[in-house]
Amino acid sequence: MLDQHGYRPNVGIILTNPLKQVFWGKRLGQHSWQFPQGGINRGESPREAMFRELWEELGLFENQVRIISRTEDWLRYDVPDRWIRRDLRGIYKGQKQIWFLLEFLGKNKDINLKATNHPEFEAWKWNDYWVPLSQVIDFKRGVYKEALKELAPALFTDKKHLVPPAGWEKAEGPGHFRLYK
């Protein structure tokens, strides 16, 4: 299901723990890290898609999270030509996403990357809110940057955390926390 401009509707999820760290998932069989995300099915609202994706990718139920905020409008990214199937070239441009900021109400053991037969992630960790964009696949970095900046005021009340740290966009590093598999 594409819109008239060639973008597939999608949701992104920024899941936070009580320390205001964010869930950071390692893509199955890849060296890239990302937030949970997925397409919106025909007839599904962004909210409904978000809860479905939360279950499919993390094994979490609606009662295990609280919605803090969401982006006001769609954020878009273009997919490089090499990632587009030949039959969609010229029609499909990329994805448009509504991002949700969620508070995780459960415990780490509640996160189940193998809740379905089609896992997206092979490992995960909690990371600082301003995740290193260098670990995100290059064509998605702009959307991550926009989503994190737009949603930060809903999570942080102090000015110190509202502004990304110096060098954030180029920061390297795996984060500071235990890796879960």
C-alpha positions in Angstrom: 0.0 0.0 0.0 1.8 3.1 -1.2 0.6 6.7 -1.1 0.3 8.9 -4.2 4.0 9.9 -3.9 5.4 6.3 -3.6 5.8 6.1 0.2 4.7 3.1 2.2 3.0 4.0 5.5 5.0 2.7 8.5 5.5 3.2 12.2 8.6 3.6 14.3 8.9 2.8 18.0 11.2 4.4 20.6 10.7 2.3 23.7 12.2 3.9 26.9 12.9 2.3 30.3 12.7 4.0 33.7 16.2 5.4 33.3 15.1 7.0 30.0 17.3 4.8 28.0 16.0 3.4 24.7 15.6 -0.1 23.3 18.2 -0.6 20.6 17.9 -3.8 18.5 20.6 -5.5 16.4 19.1 -6.6 13.1 19.1 -10.3 12.5 22.2 -11.3 10.5 23.4 -7.7 10.1 25.8 -5.3 11.8 23.2 -2.5 12.0 21.1 -1.4 15.0 17.7 0.2 14.9 14.4 0.9 16.7 11.5 -1.4 16.1 9.5 -0.4 13.1 7.1 -1.8 10.5 4.5 -1.3 7.9 0.9 -0.2 8.4 -1.6 -2.7 7.0 -4.6 -1.7 5.0 -7.4 -0.6 7.4 -5.0 -0.3 10.3 -4.4 3.0 12.2 -0.8 4.0 13.1 -1.6 3.2 16.7 -2.9 -0.3 15.9 0.1 -1.0 13.7 2.4 0.2 16.5 0.9 -2.3 19.0 1.0 -5.1 16.4 4.7 -4.4 15.6 5.5 -4.2 19.3 4.2 -7.7 19.7 5.8 -9.1 16.5 9.2 -7.6 17.1 9.5 -7.5 21.0 6.8 -9.9 22.2 5.2 -7.0 24.2 1.5 -6.4 24.9 -0.3 -3.1 25.0 -0.6 -3.3 28.8 3.2 -3.4 29.1 3.7 0.1 27.7 2.3 3.6 28.0 2.3 6.0 25.0 4.1 9.1 26.0 3.9 10.9 22.6 4.1 10.5 18.9 5.3 12.6 16.0 2.9 15.2 14.8 3.3 14.3 11.1 4.8 11.7 8.8 8.6 11.6 8.6 9.9 10.2 5.3 13.0 8.6 4.0 13.9 7.4 0.5 15.2 3.9 -0.1 18.3 3.5 -2.3 17.6 2.0 -5.8 19.7 -1.1 -4.9 17.1 -1.9 -2.2 14.1 -1.6 -4.5 12.6 -4.7 -6.3 12.8 -4.3 -10.1 9.0 -4.4 -10.4 8.6 -1.5 -7.9 11.3 0.7 -9.4 9.7 4.0 -10.4 6.7 3.5 -8.2 8.2 2.9 -4.7 10.3 5.7 -3.2 10.6 4.8 0.5 8.7 5.0 3.7 6.7 7.5 5.6 6.6 7.0 9.4 4.7 8.0 12.4 7.0 7.6 15.4 5.7 6.6 18.9 7.6 7.3 22.2 6.6 4.6 24.7 7.4 4.0 28.3 8.2 0.3 29.1 6.2 -0.8 32.1 7.5 -4.4 32.2 10.8 -6.1 33.1 13.7 -6.9 30.8 12.7 -10.6 30.8 9.4 -9.7 29.2 11.1 -8.7 26.0 11.0 -11.7 23.6 12.7 -11.3 20.3 11.4 -14.7 19.2 7.7 -14.1 19.9 6.9 -14.9 16.2 8.5 -17.2 13.6 10.0 -14.2 11.8 12.3 -12.4 14.3 13.7 -9.0 13.3 16.4 -8.7 15.9 19.0 -11.1 17.2 20.1 -9.1 20.2 19.2 -5.9 22.0 20.4 -3.4 24.7 19.3 -0.3 26.5 21.2 2.7 25.1 21.3 6.4 25.9 18.4 8.3 24.3 20.7 10.0 21.8 21.7 6.7 20.1 24.8 6.8 17.9 23.4 7.6 14.5 26.5 6.1 12.9 25.1 2.6 13.8 21.9 3.3 11.9 21.8 2.5 8.2 22.7 5.7 6.4 19.4 6.3 4.5 17.4 6.2 7.8 19.6 8.5 9.8 17.7 11.7 8.9 14.4 10.2 10.1 16.0 9.0 13.4 17.4 12.4 14.0 14.1 14.1 13.4 12.1 11.7 15.5 14.5 11.8 18.5 14.6 15.6 18.4 10.8 16.0 18.1 10.0 13.5 20.9 12.8 14.5 23.4 10.7 17.3 25.0 8.0 14.7 25.9 10.5 12.6 27.8 12.9 15.2 29.3 12.1 18.3 31.3 15.7 19.4 31.8 17.4 21.4 29.1 20.6 19.3 29.4 18.9 16.3 27.8 16.8 18.2 25.3 19.9 18.9 23.2 21.9 16.1 21.6 25.5 15.9 22.9 28.3 17.4 20.8 29.3 15.1 18.0 26.1 13.0 18.4 25.5 12.5 14.7 29.0 11.1 14.1 29.4 9.3 17.5 30.6 5.7 17.3 30.3 3.1 20.0 28.1 0.2 21.1 26.5 1.9 24.0 27.1 1.4 27.7 24.8 -1.5 28.6 24.5 -5.2 28.6 23.7 -7.0 25.4 20.7 -9.3 25.6 20.1 -12.3 23.3 
